[in-house]
Amino acid sequence: MTVSPLAPAAFPAMPDIAGVTLSTAASGMKYTGRDDMLLMQLSGSGSIAAVFTKSDTAAAPVDWCRRQLGAGSGARAILVNAGNANAFTGDGGMAAVTTCCEGVATKLGCAPGEVLMASTGVIGEPLDSAVLAAHFDSLANGSADWQAAAQAILTTDTFAKGASTTAAIGGTDVQIAGIAKGSGMIAPNMATMLAFIATDAALPQPVLAALLADATDRSFNAITVDSDTSTNDSVYLMASGAAGNDAVAGADDPALDDFRGALDQVMQDLARQIVRDGEGATKFITIAVTGAADDTVAHGIGMSIANSPLVKTAVAGEDANWGRIVMAVGKSGAGIDQSKLGISMGGVLIAAAGTRVVDYDESPVALHMKGEEIDIAVKVGDGTGTARIWTCDLTHGYISINADYRS
């Protein structure tokens, strides 16, 4: 598989997270010569929060995790398999999840409800839990680093994705590290993506859940490759508590300000890497929207631009066709006043106050379009609403990858 031209130079150096154990295994269910299973274990009295797809055809693992986390049963581990989504598989799909979580729970000495599961791969194929169960012993007792974990969860991805940083809660330093997978079927709510972030901070589950939901809106819900929302989208945040920081009063506690910014940094880094690995992508596009009535309206306008096949193919063809941006803003349904619309590309002002600027010279914009990083800025009025969306171009490579996906 050819690595995306937008890929980072290398997988980053990432710290171990105290209280979190990673292990991988090769089931052989779909792939040969590579690991395709991951087990993340949380020791002690840590906590786990998650955000899931809004798809009406959510996969069996998503339904299981929603049920367990909703019941407040706590969580000790997350089992991940790649190659089979276990989505649209009926009662058999939930039975497979139950069997897997019961099997892992037996190995770890915890309740089945304390084991979560995430799957990614082909939709509609029954999941043979016995194939996975054969590796539960080695997973329960194994050890792997973040790079091995990131490699084990890939499907059509061309590179492993990881990010980490440090933060302070009060006077205590804490670590944050995470991995993600995703390449196609990427759109808000979220994407055929799985993300797993871990920290050694001591944070109760309700605080963790609130922090994760906010950070997701600014990261994984601000990307799109192809406008398609997956059945399996899941992002998990686990906190081991090993850092021993002072207790916080709630998600809005000022003591969490640094942690909140660091969590944004890690999750946005992972989200951008997913876009950089967009199927067939050759251009990374950043869209900034300002002047909207509020942030929600700005987000809708940004997504209308980012999901437009005409905008994305123009970028792929290195065509500075800014009229397609005008079209995409207009179809968003935001009710803007076009006499206040302004557009810039590559920092060059093209249109202002609803019309092309008099002295517009396309040459620098055309040069900008030949690069790998494309910047589009749109001002839609005088409001305070803003949004930043990340997407990629749409090439024939996307068609080829998805036409061959099941082969």
Beta strands, then each sheet from edge to edge (+ up, - down):
strand 1: 20-25
strand 2: 37-42
strand 3: 47-52
strand 4: 77-84
strand 5: 115-122
strand 6: 161-169
strand 7: 172-181
strand 8: 186-187
strand 9: 190-191
strand 10: 194-199
strand 11: 234-239
strand 12: 284-292
strand 13: 342-345
strand 14: 348-352
strand 15: 355-356
strand 16: 373-379
strand 17: 385-392
sheet 1: 1+ 2- 4+ 5+
sheet 2: 3+ 11- 10- 7+ 6-
sheet 3: 8+ 9-
sheet 4: 15+ 14- 13+ 16- 12- 17+
end
